[in-house]
Amino acid sequence: MLRVAILCKTLLKGGAEKQALILAKSLLGKDVDVCLINWYQGKADPENLKFIEDNSIKYYPLRGGLLKKLIRVSKILKEENKFQFPFFP
């Protein structure tokens, strides 16, 4: 099974955010394991969050400083088995 992680800076109303959500939904229909990572936890439009919930997309909002976010992203990717970092066995 193919696994994909989509990283978005925000999930506010906008073209790139809308395309990321549409991509995630369409990949789910093709037997692809998808997760959506939001770099800024507090910057998400309620309609987009409802779309994520309605379509059962795995959603990971990030919070904290740069180092904390980078560590969290690496843990998410490792948990989802999407990518193995050479420095995280």
C-alpha positions as CSV (number, residue, x, y, z in Angstrom):
1,M,0.0,0.0,0.0
2,L,1.3,3.4,-0.9
3,R,1.6,5.9,1.9
4,V,1.5,9.7,1.5
5,A,2.0,12.6,3.9
6,I,0.8,16.1,2.9
7,L,2.3,19.0,4.8
8,C,0.5,22.3,4.7
9,K,1.6,25.6,6.3
10,T,-2.0,26.4,7.2
11,L,-5.5,25.1,6.5
12,L,-7.1,28.5,6.0
13,K,-9.3,29.3,3.0
14,G,-7.1,29.3,0.0
15,G,-6.3,27.6,-3.3
16,A,-3.3,25.5,-2.1
17,E,-5.2,24.3,1.0
18,K,-8.2,23.4,-1.0
19,Q,-6.1,21.4,-3.5
20,A,-4.3,19.6,-0.6
21,L,-7.7,18.5,0.8
22,I,-9.0,17.4,-2.6
23,L,-5.7,15.5,-3.2
24,A,-6.0,13.7,0.1
25,K,-9.7,12.8,-0.5
26,S,-9.0,11.5,-4.0
27,L,-6.0,9.4,-2.9
28,L,-8.1,7.8,-0.1
29,G,-10.4,6.6,-2.9
30,K,-7.5,4.9,-4.6
31,D,-6.4,2.7,-1.7
32,V,-3.6,5.1,-0.6
33,D,-2.9,5.7,3.1
34,V,-2.9,9.5,3.5
35,C,-2.2,11.8,6.4
36,L,-2.4,15.6,6.5
37,I,0.0,17.6,8.6
38,N,-0.8,21.3,9.5
39,W,2.3,23.3,10.4
40,Y,0.3,25.9,12.4
41,Q,-2.3,24.3,14.6
42,G,-4.4,27.4,15.2
43,K,-4.6,28.4,11.5
44,A,-7.3,26.2,10.2
45,D,-10.7,27.1,8.7
46,P,-13.6,25.3,10.4
47,E,-15.0,24.2,7.0
48,N,-11.7,22.6,6.1
49,L,-11.6,20.8,9.5
50,K,-15.1,19.5,8.8
51,F,-14.0,18.3,5.4
52,I,-11.2,16.4,7.1
53,E,-13.5,14.9,9.6
54,D,-16.2,14.0,7.1
55,N,-13.7,12.2,4.8
56,S,-11.8,10.4,7.7
57,I,-8.5,11.9,6.8
58,K,-5.7,11.5,9.4
59,Y,-5.0,15.0,10.6
60,Y,-2.0,16.1,12.7
61,P,-1.9,19.8,13.7
62,L,1.5,21.0,15.0
63,R,2.2,23.4,17.8
64,G,5.3,24.8,19.5
65,G,8.6,26.1,18.2
66,L,10.5,25.0,15.1
67,L,12.5,22.2,16.8
68,K,9.4,20.8,18.5
69,K,7.6,20.8,15.2
70,L,10.4,19.1,13.4
71,I,10.7,16.4,16.0
72,R,6.9,15.9,15.9
73,V,6.9,15.6,12.1
74,S,9.7,13.0,12.2
75,K,7.7,11.0,14.9
76,I,4.5,11.2,12.8
77,L,6.3,10.0,9.7
78,K,7.9,7.2,11.7
79,E,4.5,6.2,13.3
80,E,2.8,6.2,9.9
81,N,5.8,4.3,8.5
82,K,5.9,6.7,5.6
83,F,9.6,7.4,5.7
84,Q,12.6,6.2,7.7
85,F,15.1,8.9,8.6
86,P,18.7,7.6,8.5
87,F,19.2,9.2,12.0
88,F,16.1,7.7,13.5
89,P,16.3,3.9,13.4
